[in-house]
Amino acid sequence: MKALAQTSVFASVLASVLSMAEAKTALAAGVDIIDLKNPATGALGALPLSDIAAIVRMIGGRRPVSATIGDLPMQAGLICEAVERTAAAGVDFIKIGLFDNGDARDCLNALRPLARCGQLVAVLFADRDLDWDLIDYAAASGFAGVMLDTADKSSGGLRSHLSALALGEFVRNARAHGMFIGLAGKLQLADIPFLLPLAPDYLGFRGALCAGFERAAAIDENAIRDVLLAAGRSKADAPSECAAHSHRVCAG
């Protein structure tokens, strides 16, 4: 995902999909990153490993693929096992939610060996008690990226929880550590002009890509193209197969 880093006023677009059919739609529409998760089972609900592996095979390196490990408690052994299983499915990036239901710092430390052979992404939640020091801990543990999201999709979008000043500080802090940065959390088209000047590497979407803007509905190719246009992207801008494969998570 470092190959996707931006410095001007556009951002890569991450589309969260929950099925093979949606992955094909996102690929055809030209999204930059295809993210695999099940919104019915949580903010970072995980898809079955067999589904993840099948979608990775279908994508065939044409786009980077990320996947979540589920809304898991912060127990180091549990988190490490989930990361190893997800890595074995062949994804490029693994998103790990740093929830406030355990020892996130202990989990980050335990993930150091896995971070050495892959692209781990720490996810912090804007609608929870934020521990900004976790950015430092994630960087020290070898995480490649960090993102902000929201845990409760009924509690409002990202910008209803954090000011532009706070979001900008998040981006600057992560950038200082050399990590790539993602912003997500019930983002809509209207949020994009406010977030682009902060220079995140990517913006993550689900509901804005769906029919009727309902995150439980199927994603819609026209809605995806509207988001790509607003983010300053086009189908021609999507990463090449070479760039998509430039960083790959290993399962060792």
JOZIZI-V219989 format. One record per residue. N is the residue number from 1. PHI is phi as a letter, one per 30 degrees, with the letter a starting at -180 (999 if undefined). NEAR is the number of other ideal C-beta (glycine too) atoms within 8 Angstrom. Layout:
N PHI NEAR
N PHI NEAR
This chain:
1 999 17
2 d 8
3 d 8
4 c 14
5 e 8
6 c 10
7 b 4
8 c 5
9 d 6
10 a 8
11 b 14
12 d 12
13 c 15
14 c 16
15 c 15
16 d 12
17 b 14
18 b 10
19 a 7
20 e 9
21 d 7
22 d 11
23 d 14
24 d 9
25 d 14
26 d 14
27 d 12
28 d 7
29 d 12
30 j 14
31 d 14
32 d 14
33 b 16
34 c 16
35 c 14
36 c 16
37 a 14
38 c 9
39 d 13
40 d 6
41 c 8
42 k 8
43 e 12
44 b 13
45 e 13
46 c 13
47 d 11
48 e 6
49 e 10
50 d 6
51 d 11
52 e 15
53 d 10
54 d 9
55 d 14
56 e 11
57 d 8
58 d 9
59 d 12
60 h 6
61 i 7
62 d 7
63 b 13
64 d 13
65 b 15
66 c 16
67 b 16
68 c 14
69 c 14
70 j 10
71 d 9
72 c 11
73 d 7
74 d 14
75 c 10
76 e 12
77 d 7
78 d 9
79 d 15
80 d 12
81 d 8
82 d 12
83 d 14
84 d 10
85 d 9
86 d 14
87 d 13
88 d 8
89 d 11
90 j 9
91 d 14
92 d 12
93 b 18
94 b 16
95 c 14
96 b 14
97 d 14
98 c 14
99 d 13
100 c 6
101 b 5
102 l 9
103 c 8
104 d 13
105 d 8
106 d 10
107 d 16
108 d 16
109 d 10
110 d 10
111 d 17
112 e 10
113 d 6
114 d 12
115 d 12
116 d 7
117 c 8
118 a 13
119 c 12
120 d 16
121 b 16
122 d 14
123 c 13
124 c 13
125 c 14
126 d 12
127 c 10
128 b 8
129 d 4
130 d 7
131 c 8
132 d 7
133 d 6
134 d 13
135 d 15
136 d 9
137 d 12
138 d 13
139 d 13
140 d 7
141 d 11
142 j 10
143 d 14
144 d 14
145 b 16
146 b 16
147 b 14
148 c 15
149 b 15
150 b 16
151 d 10
152 c 7
153 d 9
154 c 3
155 c 9
156 j 7
157 d 11
158 e 16
159 d 10
160 d 6
161 c 11
162 b 9
163 d 5
164 d 8
165 d 6
166 d 8
167 d 15
168 d 9
169 d 8
170 e 13
171 d 13
172 d 8
173 d 11
174 d 14
175 d 10
176 d 6
177 d 9
178 i 5
179 c 13
180 d 13
181 b 14
182 b 15
183 b 16
184 a 13
185 j 13
186 h 10
187 d 14
188 b 9
189 e 8
190 d 6
191 d 11
192 e 12
193 d 7
194 d 9
195 c 14
196 e 12
197 d 6
198 d 10
199 i 11
200 d 12
201 d 12
202 b 16
203 c 15
204 c 14
205 b 13
206 b 11
207 e 11
208 d 11
209 c 13
210 c 15
211 e 9
212 i 5
213 h 9
214 c 8
215 d 10
216 d 6
217 d 8
218 d 8
219 d 15
220 b 10
221 d 9
222 d 6
223 d 13
224 d 17
225 d 11
226 d 9
227 d 14
228 e 14
229 d 9
230 d 9
231 d 13
232 i 8
233 c 13
234 b 7
235 e 8
236 d 5
237 d 7
238 e 9
239 d 9
240 d 5
241 e 8
242 d 6
243 d 9
244 d 12
245 c 9
246 d 8
247 b 12
248 b 8
249 d 14
250 c 7
251 c 6
252 d 3
